[in-house]
Amino acid sequence: MRQGYLCPKCGGTSFESSEMRATGGFFTKIFNVQTKRFTTISCRQCHFTEFYKADSSTLGNIFDFLAD
C-alpha cells in the first residue's frame, strides 16, 4: 500500500494513514454517536489530507455509543 504514493499537491512520496469518525444527522449529534467513518491519508511533507469513506458497522456504532 505504501509503494507508489504520490501527493497530488506537492509530489511528496511518504504519507500517514489514520481514521476519523463523524456524526451523520440531528439525532446522532444529540446522542454523540459517530455513524460516519473515514480513512485519512496525509502527506508527511505538506500535510495535504484526503478522506476516503469507509464502511461503518452497526455493532461498531453501538460500541462507540456505550464507550462515551
MMTF fields as JSON, N, C-alpha, C and O atoms, coordinates in Angstrom:
{
  "mmtfVersion": "1.0.0",
  "mmtfProducer": "UNKNOWN",
  "numBonds": 271,
  "numAtoms": 272,
  "numGroups": 68,
  "numChains": 1,
  "numModels": 1,
  "chainsPerModel": [1],
  "groupsPerChain": [68],
  "chainIdList": ["A"],
  "bondAtomList": [4, 2, 8, 6, 12, 10, 16, 14, 20, 18, 24, 22, 28, 26, 32, 30, 36, 34, 40, 38, 44, 42, 48, 46, 52, 50, 56, 54, 60, 58, 64, 62, 68, 66, 72, 70, 76, 74, 80, 78, 84, 82, 88, 86, 92, 90, 96, 94, 100, 98, 104, 102, 108, 106, 112, 110, 116, 114, 120, 118, 124, 122, 128, 126, 132, 130, 136, 134, 140, 138, 144, 142, 148, 146, 152, 150, 156, 154, 160, 158, 164, 162, 168, 166, 172, 170, 176, 174, 180, 178, 184, 182, 188, 186, 192, 190, 196, 194, 200, 198, 204, 202, 208, 206, 212, 210, 216, 214, 220, 218, 224, 222, 228, 226, 232, 230, 236, 234, 240, 238, 244, 242, 248, 246, 252, 250, 256, 254, 260, 258, 264, 262, 268, 266],
  "bondOrderList": [1, 1, 1, 1, 1, 1, 1, 1, 1, 1, 1, 1, 1, 1, 1, 1, 1, 1, 1, 1, 1, 1, 1, 1, 1, 1, 1, 1, 1, 1, 1, 1, 1, 1, 1, 1, 1, 1, 1, 1, 1, 1, 1, 1, 1, 1, 1, 1, 1, 1, 1, 1, 1, 1, 1, 1, 1, 1, 1, 1, 1, 1, 1, 1, 1, 1, 1],
  "groupList": [{"groupName": "MET", "atomNameList": ["N", "CA", "C", "O"], "elementList": ["N", "C", "C", "O"], "formalChargeList": [0, 0, 0, 0], "bondAtomList": [1, 0, 2, 1, 3, 2], "bondOrderList": [1, 1, 2], "singleLetterCode": "M", "chemCompType": "L-PEPTIDE LINKING"}, {"groupName": "ARG", "atomNameList": ["N", "CA", "C", "O"], "elementList": ["N", "C", "C", "O"], "formalChargeList": [0, 0, 0, 0], "bondAtomList": [1, 0, 2, 1, 3, 2], "bondOrderList": [1, 1, 2], "singleLetterCode": "R", "chemCompType": "L-PEPTIDE LINKING"}, {"groupName": "GLN", "atomNameList": ["N", "CA", "C", "O"], "elementList": ["N", "C", "C", "O"], "formalChargeList": [0, 0, 0, 0], "bondAtomList": [1, 0, 2, 1, 3, 2], "bondOrderList": [1, 1, 2], "singleLetterCode": "Q", "chemCompType": "L-PEPTIDE LINKING"}, {"groupName": "GLY", "atomNameList": ["N", "CA", "C", "O"], "elementList": ["N", "C", "C", "O"], "formalChargeList": [0, 0, 0, 0], "bondAtomList": [1, 0, 2, 1, 3, 2], "bondOrderList": [1, 1, 2], "singleLetterCode": "G", "chemCompType": "PEPTIDE LINKING"}, {"groupName": "TYR", "atomNameList": ["N", "CA", "C", "O"], "elementList": ["N", "C", "C", "O"], "formalChargeList": [0, 0, 0, 0], "bondAtomList": [1, 0, 2, 1, 3, 2], "bondOrderList": [1, 1, 2], "singleLetterCode": "Y", "chemCompType": "L-PEPTIDE LINKING"}, {"groupName": "LEU", "atomNameList": ["N", "CA", "C", "O"], "elementList": ["N", "C", "C", "O"], "formalChargeList": [0, 0, 0, 0], "bondAtomList": [1, 0, 2, 1, 3, 2], "bondOrderList": [1, 1, 2], "singleLetterCode": "L", "chemCompType": "L-PEPTIDE LINKING"}, {"groupName": "CYS", "atomNameList": ["N", "CA", "C", "O"], "elementList": ["N", "C", "C", "O"], "formalChargeList": [0, 0, 0, 0], "bondAtomList": [1, 0, 2, 1, 3, 2], "bondOrderList": [1, 1, 2], "singleLetterCode": "C", "chemCompType": "L-PEPTIDE LINKING"}, {"groupName": "PRO", "atomNameList": ["N", "CA", "C", "O"], "elementList": ["N", "C", "C", "O"], "formalChargeList": [0, 0, 0, 0], "bondAtomList": [1, 0, 2, 1, 3, 2], "bondOrderList": [1, 1, 2], "singleLetterCode": "P", "chemCompType": "L-PEPTIDE LINKING"}, {"groupName": "LYS", "atomNameList": ["N", "CA", "C", "O"], "elementList": ["N", "C", "C", "O"], "formalChargeList": [0, 0, 0, 0], "bondAtomList": [1, 0, 2, 1, 3, 2], "bondOrderList": [1, 1, 2], "singleLetterCode": "K", "chemCompType": "L-PEPTIDE LINKING"}, {"groupName": "THR", "atomNameList": ["N", "CA", "C", "O"], "elementList": ["N", "C", "C", "O"], "formalChargeList": [0, 0, 0, 0], "bondAtomList": [1, 0, 2, 1, 3, 2], "bondOrderList": [1, 1, 2], "singleLetterCode": "T", "chemCompType": "L-PEPTIDE LINKING"}, {"groupName": "SER", "atomNameList": ["N", "CA", "C", "O"], "elementList": ["N", "C", "C", "O"], "formalChargeList": [0, 0, 0, 0], "bondAtomList": [1, 0, 2, 1, 3, 2], "bondOrderList": [1, 1, 2], "singleLetterCode": "S", "chemCompType": "L-PEPTIDE LINKING"}, {"groupName": "PHE", "atomNameList": ["N", "CA", "C", "O"], "elementList": ["N", "C", "C", "O"], "formalChargeList": [0, 0, 0, 0], "bondAtomList": [1, 0, 2, 1, 3, 2], "bondOrderList": [1, 1, 2], "singleLetterCode": "F", "chemCompType": "L-PEPTIDE LINKING"}, {"groupName": "GLU", "atomNameList": ["N", "CA", "C", "O"], "elementList": ["N", "C", "C", "O"], "formalChargeList": [0, 0, 0, 0], "bondAtomList": [1, 0, 2, 1, 3, 2], "bondOrderList": [1, 1, 2], "singleLetterCode": "E", "chemCompType": "L-PEPTIDE LINKING"}, {"groupName": "ALA", "atomNameList": ["N", "CA", "C", "O"], "elementList": ["N", "C", "C", "O"], "formalChargeList": [0, 0, 0, 0], "bondAtomList": [1, 0, 2, 1, 3, 2], "bondOrderList": [1, 1, 2], "singleLetterCode": "A", "chemCompType": "L-PEPTIDE LINKING"}, {"groupName": "ILE", "atomNameList": ["N", "CA", "C", "O"], "elementList": ["N", "C", "C", "O"], "formalChargeList": [0, 0, 0, 0], "bondAtomList": [1, 0, 2, 1, 3, 2], "bondOrderList": [1, 1, 2], "singleLetterCode": "I", "chemCompType": "L-PEPTIDE LINKING"}, {"groupName": "ASN", "atomNameList": ["N", "CA", "C", "O"], "elementList": ["N", "C", "C", "O"], "formalChargeList": [0, 0, 0, 0], "bondAtomList": [1, 0, 2, 1, 3, 2], "bondOrderList": [1, 1, 2], "singleLetterCode": "N", "chemCompType": "L-PEPTIDE LINKING"}, {"groupName": "VAL", "atomNameList": ["N", "CA", "C", "O"], "elementList": ["N", "C", "C", "O"], "formalChargeList": [0, 0, 0, 0], "bondAtomList": [1, 0, 2, 1, 3, 2], "bondOrderList": [1, 1, 2], "singleLetterCode": "V", "chemCompType": "L-PEPTIDE LINKING"}, {"groupName": "HIS", "atomNameList": ["N", "CA", "C", "O"], "elementList": ["N", "C", "C", "O"], "formalChargeList": [0, 0, 0, 0], "bondAtomList": [1, 0, 2, 1, 3, 2], "bondOrderList": [1, 1, 2], "singleLetterCode": "H", "chemCompType": "L-PEPTIDE LINKING"}, {"groupName": "ASP", "atomNameList": ["N", "CA", "C", "O"], "elementList": ["N", "C", "C", "O"], "formalChargeList": [0, 0, 0, 0], "bondAtomList": [1, 0, 2, 1, 3, 2], "bondOrderList": [1, 1, 2], "singleLetterCode": "D", "chemCompType": "L-PEPTIDE LINKING"}],
  "groupTypeList": [0, 1, 2, 3, 4, 5, 6, 7, 8, 6, 3, 3, 9, 10, 11, 12, 10, 10, 12, 0, 1, 13, 9, 3, 3, 11, 11, 9, 8, 14, 11, 15, 16, 2, 9, 8, 1, 11, 9, 9, 14, 10, 6, 1, 2, 6, 17, 11, 9, 12, 11, 4, 8, 13, 18, 10, 10, 9, 5, 3, 15, 14, 11, 18, 11, 5, 13, 18],
  "groupIdList": [1, 2, 3, 4, 5, 6, 7, 8, 9, 10, 11, 12, 13, 14, 15, 16, 17, 18, 19, 20, 21, 22, 23, 24, 25, 26, 27, 28, 29, 30, 31, 32, 33, 34, 35, 36, 37, 38, 39, 40, 41, 42, 43, 44, 45, 46, 47, 48, 49, 50, 51, 52, 53, 54, 55, 56, 57, 58, 59, 60, 61, 62, 63, 64, 65, 66, 67, 68],
  "secStructList": [7, 7, 6, 6, 7, 7, 7, 6, 6, 6, 7, 7, 7, 7, 3, 3, 3, 3, 3, 3, 3, 3, 7, 7, 1, 2, 2, 2, 2, 2, 6, 6, 7, 7, 7, 3, 3, 3, 3, 3, 3, 3, 3, 6, 6, 6, 7, 7, 3, 3, 3, 3, 3, 3, 7, 7, 7, 2, 2, 2, 2, 2, 2, 2, 2, 2, 2, 7],
  "xCoordList": [0.821, 0.0, 0.867, 0.501, 1.979, 2.803, 3.657, 4.186, 3.797, 4.574, 3.735, 2.56, 4.345, 3.659, 2.834, 2.136, 2.878, 2.113, 2.792, 4.014, 1.992, 2.477, 1.449, 0.318, 1.832, 0.927, 0.511, 1.369, -0.806, -1.264, -0.96, -1.066, -0.582, -0.329, 1.152, 1.502, 2.035, 3.451, 4.372, 5.55, 3.845, 4.679, 5.421, 6.259, 5.122, 5.759, 5.439, 4.41, 6.329, 6.15, 5.913, 5.817, 5.816, 5.538, 4.257, 3.939, 3.531, 2.241, 1.984, 2.667, 0.982, 0.472, -1.008, -1.699, -1.496, -2.926, -3.526, -2.857, -4.797, -5.492, -6.973, -7.391, -7.769, -9.213, -9.891, -9.422, -11.011, -11.794, -13.257, -13.733, -13.968, -15.399, -16.15, -15.641, -17.379, -18.193, -19.661, -20.075, -20.435, -21.874, -22.545, -22.01, -23.726, -24.411, -25.616, -25.941, -26.289, -27.502, -27.864, -27.065, -29.066, -29.523, -29.468, -28.863, -30.095, -30.155, -28.792, -28.492, -27.981, -26.643, -25.786, -24.899, -26.038, -25.323, -25.758, -24.929, -27.072, -27.597, -27.02, -26.615, -26.985, -26.505, -25.015, -24.5, -24.317, -22.876, -22.495, -21.588, -23.18, -22.888, -22.266, -22.877, -21.06, -20.377, -20.723, -20.203, -21.605, -22.067, -21.305, -21.419, -20.541, -19.757, -18.291, -17.752, -17.654, -16.254, -15.457, -15.899, -14.277, -13.42, -11.988, -11.527, -11.299, -9.87, -9.199, -9.602, -8.17, -7.466, -6.059, -5.406, -5.608, -4.244, -3.647, -4.142, -2.574, -1.957, -0.513, 0.258, -0.158, 1.218, 2.094, 1.733, 3.229, 4.129, 4.872, 5.356, 4.962, 5.707, 4.857, 5.266, 3.671, 2.851, 1.573, 0.847, 1.286, 0.118, -1.212, -2.265, -1.181, -2.413, -3.092, -2.446, -4.393, -5.116, -6.288, -7.057, -6.407, -7.531, -8.382, -7.857, -9.703, -10.636, -11.282, -11.712, -11.348, -11.995, -13.057, -12.767, -14.279, -15.378, -15.149, -14.826, -15.321, -15.145, -16.487, -17.379, -16.627, -17.85, -17.936, -16.933, -19.135, -19.386, -20.391, -21.462, -20.058, -20.95, -21.865, -21.508, -23.033, -23.977, -23.397, -23.545, -22.737, -22.129, -21.048, -20.952, -20.25, -19.229, -19.842, -19.307, -20.966, -21.653, -22.188, -22.157, -22.682, -23.182, -22.047, -22.203, -20.902, -19.744, -19.269, -18.904, -19.27, -18.897, -19.844, -19.406, -21.147, -22.143, -21.946, -22.033, -21.682, -21.514, -20.204, -20.115, -19.201, -17.899, -17.931, -17.122, -18.851, -18.898, -19.613, -19.736],
  "yCoordList": [-1.192, 0.0, 1.259, 2.254, 1.235, 2.429, 2.678, 3.777, 1.712, 1.905, 2.612, 2.294, 3.577, 4.251, 5.456, 6.017, 5.882, 7.067, 8.31, 8.442, 9.218, 10.499, 11.563, 11.526, 12.504, 13.571, 14.41, 14.874, 14.615, 15.417, 16.909, 17.652, 17.352, 18.775, 19.132, 20.084, 18.361, 18.73, 17.697, 17.975, 16.505, 15.462, 14.621, 13.798, 14.815, 14.018, 12.539, 12.174, 11.685, 10.245, 9.473, 8.246, 10.151, 9.442, 10.006, 11.185, 9.129, 9.531, 8.809, 7.844, 9.297, 8.655, 8.399, 9.215, 7.27, 6.997, 6.958, 6.601, 7.331, 7.372, 7.163, 6.946, 7.231, 7.07, 8.244, 8.745, 8.686, 9.77, 9.355, 8.732, 9.693, 9.409, 10.716, 11.669, 10.756, 11.966, 11.593, 10.471, 12.551, 12.322, 12.458, 13.099, 11.85, 11.863, 12.775, 13.258, 13.033, 13.842, 14.392, 14.338, 14.921, 15.609, 14.721, 15.104, 13.538, 12.684, 12.093, 11.895, 11.817, 11.296, 12.374, 12.063, 13.644, 14.739, 14.871, 15.075, 14.752, 14.874, 13.779, 14.053, 12.543, 11.421, 11.143, 10.169, 11.994, 11.877, 10.501, 9.856, 10.056, 8.781, 9.077, 9.738, 8.589, 8.818, 7.693, 6.583, 7.984, 6.959, 6.96, 6.01, 7.993, 8.074, 7.81, 8.355, 6.968, 6.629, 6.901, 6.575, 7.5, 7.838, 7.397, 7.446, 6.969, 6.722, 7.964, 8.471, 8.461, 9.65, 9.278, 8.431, 9.917, 9.771, 11.171, 12.046, 11.395, 12.716, 12.663, 11.803, 13.584, 13.702, 14.163, 15.099, 13.522, 13.906, 15.205, 15.858, 15.578, 16.779, 18.043, 18.989, 18.073, 19.3, 19.17, 20.15, 17.967, 17.688, 17.756, 17.832, 17.729, 17.635, 16.326, 15.278, 16.378, 15.19, 14.867, 15.746, 13.585, 13.088, 12.202, 11.486, 12.258, 11.447, 10.414, 10.729, 9.178, 8.098, 7.489, 7.089, 7.417, 6.881, 5.395, 4.638, 4.989, 3.593, 3.035, 3.791, 1.733, 1.095, 1.225, 1.097, 1.476, 1.598, 0.536, 0.439, -0.262, -1.336, -0.873, 0.012, -1.471, -1.161, -1.546, -0.806, -2.693, -3.143, -2.159, -1.85, -1.676, -0.686, 0.596, 1.21, 1.015, 2.215, 2.038, 2.978, 0.844, 0.56, 0.632, 1.229, 0.03, 0.093, 1.527, 1.904, 2.336, 3.74, 4.48, 5.293, 4.21, 4.857, 4.476, 5.334, 3.194, 2.727, 3.204, 3.352, 3.443, 3.88, 5.326, 5.714, 6.12, 7.547, 7.758, 8.894],
  "zCoordList": [0.0, 0.0, 0.0, -0.626, 0.672, 0.79, -0.458, -0.623, -1.309, -2.523, -3.563, -3.751, -4.24, -5.323, -4.912, -5.756, -3.65, -3.241, -3.795, -3.732, -4.338, -4.836, -4.468, -4.953, -3.618, -3.182, -4.385, -5.137, -4.582, -5.722, -5.583, -6.558, -4.384, -4.159, -4.286, -4.982, -3.606, -3.582, -4.227, -4.454, -4.524, -5.113, -4.091, -4.459, -2.807, -1.76, -1.914, -2.483, -1.402, -1.59, -0.3, -0.337, 0.842, 2.098, 2.713, 2.561, 3.413, 3.977, 5.285, 5.63, 6.005, 7.214, 6.996, 6.386, 7.49, 7.395, 8.795, 9.764, 8.883, 10.161, 9.901, 8.764, 10.974, 10.868, 11.541, 12.563, 10.954, 11.523, 11.536, 10.587, 12.592, 12.686, 12.846, 13.436, 12.312, 12.372, 12.566, 12.275, 13.062, 13.212, 11.862, 10.957, 11.722, 10.442, 10.372, 9.287, 11.471, 11.429, 12.791, 13.726, 12.901, 14.105, 15.354, 16.356, 15.301, 16.484, 16.843, 18.021, 15.851, 16.169, 16.813, 17.607, 16.481, 17.138, 18.591, 19.478, 18.834, 20.195, 21.1, 22.23, 20.6, 21.407, 21.234, 21.781, 20.474, 20.249, 19.713, 20.239, 18.676, 18.026, 16.665, 15.825, 16.456, 15.185, 14.219, 14.334, 13.267, 12.34, 11.026, 10.252, 10.758, 9.521, 9.849, 10.812, 9.036, 9.262, 7.991, 6.889, 8.153, 7.028, 7.313, 8.453, 6.271, 6.337, 5.776, 4.729, 6.472, 6.004, 5.563, 6.173, 4.508, 4.013, 3.999, 3.29, 4.786, 4.892, 4.423, 4.848, 3.547, 3.068, 4.227, 4.94, 4.419, 5.507, 5.225, 6.149, 3.965, 3.602, 3.732, 4.405, 3.095, 3.102, 3.925, 4.092, 4.445, 5.284, 4.543, 5.176, 3.213, 2.43, 2.8, 2.831, 3.08, 3.558, 2.647, 2.26, 2.312, 1.53, 2.435, 3.287, 2.244, 3.025, 2.118, 1.008, 2.599, 1.869, 2.767, 3.895, 2.275, 3.056, 3.309, 2.392, 4.565, 4.956, 5.413, 5.795, 5.375, 5.852, 7.366, 8.07, 7.855, 9.286, 9.685, 9.087, 10.689, 11.109, 12.239, 13.016, 12.321, 13.394, 14.74, 15.714, 14.809, 16.06, 16.516, 17.704, 15.594, 15.93, 16.447, 17.37, 15.862, 16.331, 17.736, 18.53, 18.061, 19.411, 20.415, 21.479, 20.094, 20.995, 21.199, 22.313, 20.13, 20.257, 21.181, 21.995, 21.066, 21.912, 23.378, 24.256, 23.651, 25.021, 25.637, 26.855, 24.823, 25.34, 25.823, 26.665, 25.302, 25.691, 26.959, 27.417]
}
